[in-house]
Amino acid sequence: MLCDPEYRKQLALDTMDPATVPPELPVPAVASAEGLSAAQVLWLIADHYALKTTDSAGVYAELSALDQPVTIVVPDVDRAGAVRGSGEPARVVGEVLKPLAAVENLRLLTEVPRHLASDLAAGLSSGVVQVIDLDELEWADPDALVRHAEAALNPQFGAPELPFTVDPEARLDLAAAVGRRAGASHVVVELAVQCILMAPDGFDPADEQHLPTSVGEALNLHARRLGTDPQLLRTMLAPLAHGPDDGMPVDLWVRLAGAVAGHDMSASMADGMPLAGPFVQPGEGAEGRPSVRLAHPAIADDIRVGLPNLRGAQSRIAVSLLEAVPEQDWGKADPYVRDHIAGHTLEAGLLPQLLTDPGLFVHADPVLLRAAIEAVAAEELGTPAHTYLRTAPLLTRTMAPVLLRGALLETAFVEDGLPEYAAAVHRLGLELPWQTLWSLPLAGVKAVTVGSLAQPGDDKAIPVAVLVVPEGTPGARPVGDGSALLVHGLVQPTPLAEVSPEQILFPSEDERVAAPLALSRGADYLRVWDRAREEMVAALISDLPFTGSDLSPQGILLVATERGAKALRIRSHDAEIAS
């Protein structure tokens, strides 16, 4: 707040201790790592300084060459990555922060998990780095802890009216005790006060033994004061500790707590808010659905460390989520189940087994699913998962809706020789904009054209695809200039090596103009339009530039990239728009 000029104006600086007010310095670059990959954090910084480089090594070189002070703040490294368990915080430290710290003209302030602080400092010269652990007593501010507790206990700020909250002297005495016990942690202060206010009956302000000294002790003391086994409280909170930071729907929380416990927890949790309340925060999810999350990440850390079998708990959660999918139809699945099951199965070590279902590939949030799959060793993944990873950058870059995700995955499966998975996508009940007829892995396709081959004694001509390929390509006829023509069936996946190019008839311009569909082109996208309605009926995007494209009068799209060529039958043009 003291660095940003707009926020700085809101502070009464003349009433503050001058020793605590930083001088007015250039505004630093702030790149929060929350939810981002290491590469995304680095390019946030590059964008801030408008660097022209296209590779990560160039980012550090250009930063070192800047003729202005370079001050960078990277908070929330512990929350890096789209899914828990992906190891992204360690990658941010190793791949981004360590190289940044080595830039001589750069000052870096970052917030990292405690266990990664030594990794970041390792290798740096003495005196270059300072590690500040705010939980260490040398950084404690006892007066601030007491004032925090007193404010939280004050009815003026929302606390209930109790004998030790309405009486200023009693309130201050209790706040002083809370502050003493909390050591250096404001989190412990907050939890201690919330435990008191959530269940004040029987609380004795004079007995400091009920005041915690750590997050874990806050959990244990609160449970025991309410006559409950602390393990029950930890089991109740375990699904939240294993899930995303933004929490989960309340009804799923109850279900998953039962999965962790191994028995139905509905009765325990129905009256469990006095027990769990100090440690959770209610909220509102999608469509106004009640949700709940842990009040602080430190609670999740303590619960996860205390579980005897973290992977086993995640396995039971994953199985319960799978059982919650109606008829195993991911289109009908609860949004939380659909989008977050990959994160749960990742930590359970079960994700590779899940990655054989095209329905999950199509319906799950591509950002979360991609992050989870990328955290798995490549050799553990099956071919469908590799196809998904190849396609995922398109899905995340465009934030493609379900229908377009299905269409892009369908054609990717055909490209990778997985026609059974492409067929499974068609069985999902989606009105895909196309059906991929065939794909030909072929390097060096320079251009493509649709045509037809007349059959003697038959009024029907065979639609064909003509591909311009490098000379020497098997089955192609040389035409000079190092090029050759390869003829292939347009509808049927059949090579037609015996056909001479002279036998092929190409559509006239009048035939093309009279066709119901039209084609527009970009470097990495193609759009098919209904001429009469002037509406787009299909949009094909590619991770590689198109080297050729053509559209037959019958509505078959022929395209080529450096990966090869393929043909897609565009769905009837009077159907709904594809995207």
N, C-alpha and C positions, 0 to 999 in steps of 0.2 A: 504493500500500500504506500510505503514511503518512496518507492521507485517510480510509480506511475504518476505523472504530473496531475492527472484528473483526480485520482484518489487522494493525492497529497493535499490538494486544495480543501478537502473535506475534513482534514485533521486540524485540531487546535494546537498547532506546533508551539505557540508561545506559552502554552501551559505545561508543556512537557519538559522533562529534564534534558537540557541541551546535549548532554553526553549520549542520549539515546536517539537523537535526530540526525540521520545521515545527511551529508551535504547534497545539494542538488547536482546529480550526475546524469549523464545520458541514460535514457531508458534502456534496460537490458532486453535481450531477446528471451522470451519465456516460452519454452516448448514442453508442455505437460505430456508426460509419457502415458497417461491413463488411457487404457484401451488400445494403444498403438504398438506397432512392431518397431524394432530397432531402426529399420530402414525408414519408416515413416517419421520417427523422431528426428533423424538426421536431415531429412528433406524439409521438415518444418523449419529447421534452422537455416538451411540453404535458401529457402524461399524468403525468409525474413530479411536476409542480407542480399537478396536478388543475385545470387551467385549464378554464373553461366555454365558451370561444369555439368557434365552428365554422368559422372561416376563418383563414388564415395571418396576415393583418394583425393580427387580434385576439390572436394568440399574443404578438407583440412588445409590443403595448399592455398586455396583462395582466401580462407579465413586468416591464415598467417600473413598474407600479403595486403590485407586491408589497412588503410592509413587512418583508421578510426579506432577508438577503444572498443574492444570486443568483450562484452560481458554477457554471459549466457546463464540462464536459470533453467534447470530441468527438475521439476518436482514430480512426485507420484510415480517414481520408478518402480515401486513395489506393486503398482497396479498396471504395469505395462502388459500388453497382450490382450487379445480379445477373449481368451479363455484361461481359466486357472489351470496350472499344471503344464503350461506350454514352455516354461523356462525362459520367457521373454525378458523378465527383469535382468537375468544374468547376461543375456545377449545385449541389452541396452548398455549395461556397464562395460562389457568387453569390447563391443563393436563400435560404440558411439562415445561413451564418456571417457574411456581411457585415451583414445586418440585425441579427443578435445582437450583433455588435461595436459597433453604433451605439446600443444600449440603454445609457443612462448608468449605471444602477445594477448593471450586469452585468459580471462578470469571466469571460473566456473563455480557456480553454486548449485549443488544437486542434493536431492533427498533420496537416499537409497536404503534398501533393507540392511539391517545391522550386519548380517553375515556376509554381505557383499562389499561393505566399506573397506575392509582390509584388501580385497582384490583390487579395488579402485586405486588405493594408495600405493600398492606394491609397484616398485619400479620407478616411482617418482622421486626426485631429489629431496633430500632432507630440507624441511622448511618450506617446501612448495605447497604441501597439502596440510590441511587441518581437519581432523575428524571431530565433529561435535555430536555427542550422544546425549540428547536432552533428558534421557532417563538416568544419567549419572548425576550424583549428588552435587558435583561441582557446578552444574548448571541449574540447580534447583533455585526457586524463588519462593521461600516459605510464605512470605507475606502475600504473594499473588495466589498461592494455593488456598490460603485461608479466605481471602476475599472472593475467590471463585466459589468456595463452599458456602460462604455466607450469602452470596447473591442467589445461589441455587436453592437455598433453604428459605429465602425471603418470600412471604406471600405476595409482596408487591410485584414480584416477577413470576408469579404463577404457582408457587408452592402452596399446598393446602394449609389451612390454619390449624396448627397443632401447638401444644404447650411450648415445645422447644423451637417453634418457628415464629410465633407471634411475639414472644418475649425477646427483646433485643439482646439482653445479656446471655440468656440461655442459648440463643441462636449463635452468638459469637463463640461461646464456650464449645459448642458442638462443632462449629466450623474449624476452630483451632485444633480440636482432636482429629477431625477428618484430615486436615492438612498435615498434621504430624505423622499420621499413619501412612499417608500417600507417598511420602518420600519426595520424589521429584515429578510425579506423574499427575497431570491434569485429568487423564482418562480415569485413573483410579478415584480421583475426587468426584468426578461426575457419576461414576457407577455407584460409589458409596452413598451419595446423596439420593440417587434414584432408588436404590434398594431400601433406604429408610422410608422415603415418601410413598413408595408403592405398597409397602406393608408395614405401617407404623405401629400396629397393635403389638404390644409386648416389647417394643424397642426401649431399651434403657440408655438414655444419652450419657449416663455416667460410666457405662461399661465399654471401654475402648476395645475390648476383645472382639466385639462384633463389627469393628471397622477394619476394612481390608488394607493390605499393604501392596497388593498386586491385583492384576485382572483375574488371575486364576483364583486367588483367595476371595475376591468379591463373589465369584460364582459359588464357591464352596460355602462360604459363611451365609450367604443369602438362602441357599437351599436348606442348610441345617437350621437356620432360625425359623424357617417355615415348616420344620419337621419333615423334610424331604431328603432323600438320598441325593447328594450332588450329582451322581452319575445319571439320575433321571433328568435333571436339568440339562446336563451336557448332551444327553441323547435327544432331548427336545430341540436343542439348538443345532445339533450336528448337521441336518440338511442345509441350514443356512450357511454354516461354516464351509460346506462342501460346494455350495453353489456360487453363482455370480455375485459381485458386490452389491448389485442393485436389488437383490432379493428374489422372492418367488411368490406366487399366489398363495393365499392362506390355505385354501383347500388342499393344494399339493403339499404344503408344508406338513400338514397333519398326516397325510398319506405316507410321505417319505420318512417322517419320524418313526412311524410304525415299521417301515422297512428296515431302518437302522436298528431298532430295538428287537426286531424279530417277532413282534406281536402288535396287535391293534393298540394305538396310543390315543384314540379319539377321546375316551373318557378322561384320561389324564390331562389332555390338552384343552378340553372343554372348559375346565376351571383353572387353567394354568397361567392366566395372565399375571396374577400377583407374583408367580414364580418366575416366569420368563420376561415379564414386562420391562424390568430395568435394563435388559440386554438387547432389546429389539426396538425397531422403529416401524410403526405402521405406515403404509403409503397407499398409492393408487396406481395400479398397472394399466395395461391396455384395456380400453373399453370400460374404464371405471371399476375394474376388478380389484377388490382389496388385496393388498400384497404386504409383505413383511420382510425386513432385512435386519441384519445385526447392526447394533448402534455404532460399532467401531471395528475396524479390521483386526485390532489386537485381540478381540474376543474370538474371532475365527482362528487366529494363530494358536491361542491357548487350547481351544477345543480340539483342533487337529493334532497338535502335539500330544495331547492326552489320550487320544484314541488308541486302543491296543492294536487295531488293524485298520489303518486308513483305507487301504486298497479294498479290503473286504467290505467296509461300509459303503464305499462308492459302488462296488459291485451290486450290493443289495439295492441301492438307490437306482442304479441303471436298470436292473431287472424290473423294479416297480414302475419306472417310467415306461418301459417297453410294454408292460401289461396294461398301461393306461391308454395305449393307442387303440382306438375303436377299430376292430376288424383288421388291425395292422395296416390301416389306411392312413398314411401320413397327411393326406389332405384333410382328414377329420381330426387330426391330433390337436391337443391343447398347444397353443403357441409356445408355452414354456418348454413342454416336452419336446416338441419339434425342433426348437432352436438350441436347446441347452443339453440335450441328451449326449451329444458328441463330447462336450466338456466333461460330463460325469464319466462316460465310458473311457475317455482318455486316461483319467487318473486311475480307473479300475483296471487298465491294461486290456480292455475289451474292444476298443474302437475298431481295430482291423476287421473283427468279425462282423461289425455292424455295416461296414462299407461295401456291402453287396446288394443294397436295396436302392434301385433307381428312384423310388418314391421319396426316400430321405434326401437323396441328392437334389431332387427338384424342389422339394418343399422347405427344407431347412434354410435358415438365414445363411447366405453364402459367406459372409464375413466370419461368423463364428465357426461354421463347419470347415472352412478353409484353414483357419488358424489351428483348429484341433488336428486336422489331418497332417498339416505341415510339421507338427510336433512329433509325429511318429516316424521312426526310421524307415527310409524308402524301401528297404528289403522286406519289411513286414507288411507292406501294402500290396493288395491284389491289383490286377490290371484295371478294373473299373475305378478304383481310387486314384490311380495314376491319370486316367482320363479326366476325372473330376479336377484334379490339381492342375492339369494343363488348361482346362476351361475356366477354372475359378477366377483368374485375373479379369476375364471378360465380365463375369457375373458380378464381381465386386466393383469393378471400374464403372459399370453402367448402372449398378444397383437394379439389375434386371428383375422385373416381376416374375411371378411363378410361371406364367405362360411362356415368356421368352427364355427363362432358365431351362424349361423343359425342351424347347425347340433347339437351343444351342447344345444341350447335352445329347439330344437325340442324334444330331448330325456328327457330334464328336465321337459318340460310340461307334457309328458306322465307319468313320475315318480310322478308328483304332482297331477295326476288325472285331467288334463286339455287337453284331446285329441283334443278338438275343436281348441285349440291354436296350437297344434302340426300340425294339418291338415292345419291351416292357414299359417304356416311357409312353408309347402310344396307348397302352392299356390303362393308363392312369386316369382316363376320362377327360383329358385336356384337349381342347380344340386346337391342336398344333397348327401353325401356319404352313407347314410343309411336311413331306415325307422324303427322307433322303433315300434315293434309289440305289446309289452305289458310290463308292469312293475308290479312287485309284492312287495309291502312293507312288508318286513319280516326281523326280527332281527336274527342275529346269523348264517347266511348262511356261511358255512365253505368251501365249494367246490361246483363246478357245472360240469356237464358232459352232452354232447348231446348224444342222442340215437334214437332208433325207436321202434315202437310197431307194430308187424305184425298183420294183420287183417285176420281172417279165411275167406277163399274163395275170398280174394282180393289180387292182386299182389302188391298193393301200401301199404307201411308201413306208419304209422303216426309218424312224427318226434316229439320227446319229449325232455323235459329238466328234468334232475335228479338233485335235490338239496340236499346237505347234510346239515341238519338243527338240532337244539337241539331237544332232545327227548321231547315229549309233544306238539310239534308244531301241530296244527289242520291239519288233513288230511295226516300226515306223518306216515310212518311205522318204528318202532324202529328197530335198527340193532345192538344195544349194544354200550358200551362205552359212553353212554349218548347221542348218535347221532341217527338220523332217516333220512329216505329218503322220499323226497317229489317229486312226479312226476307231471309234468305240461306240457301242450301242448307247443311245441316249436314255432309253427306258430300261432296257435289260442290261445287266452287268456283263456284257459280252464283248471281248475284243474282236475286231473285224479286220485282221491284218491282211486278208486276201483282197479287200476292197481297194480299188484304185481311186485316188481323189477325183479323177475325172468323172467318175460315176455319181458323184454327190451333187445334189441340187440344193442350193442355198435359198432361203426365203428372200423374196423381193422386198424393197422398201415399202411398197403398197401393202404387202401381206403383214409386215411388222406393224405398220400404222393401224391397220384394221384389227389387229389382235386386241382382245379385251384387256390384256395386262401390259404395263409398260415398266421399264427398268431405269432407275437412276443410280448413279455410281459415285462413290467416294473412295479415298485411299484404302480404308479398312472397313467400309460398310457398303451394303447394297440395299436398295429399297424397291419393292415391287408395288405398283400402283394399279388400282382399278381406274381405267381411263374414264368410264362413264360417270362414276361417282366422285372421281378425283380424291380417292381415299387410299391410304397405304394399307395393304393387306399382308405384307410380310417385310421384316427387316432383318437382314443377316449381317452380323458383325464378325470380325475376324481378329485373331491375335497376330496375324501376319498380313502384310499388304496383299491385295488381290493383284494377280498378274494378268488376269483375263476374266471376262464374264460375258454371258449372252443369255437371252431369254427366248425360248421357242414360242411360236404363235400358240402352241397348245398349253403354255404355262409351265414349262420345265426350265428351271434355272440351272445353268451350267457355269461353274466357277472354278478358278484355279488360284493357288498360292504356291509358294516355293515348296510346300509340303506335298502338293499333288492336285488332282482335279476331282470334282464330284458333281453329281446331278441331284437336284431337289425338285420334286413335284409340288408346285405351289397349290395350296388348298383352294377349293372353289372360290372364285373372286366375289361371290355374293354372300360369303360367310363373314364372321366378325373380323374386325381389324386385329392383326397379330400383336401389335405392341404400340 
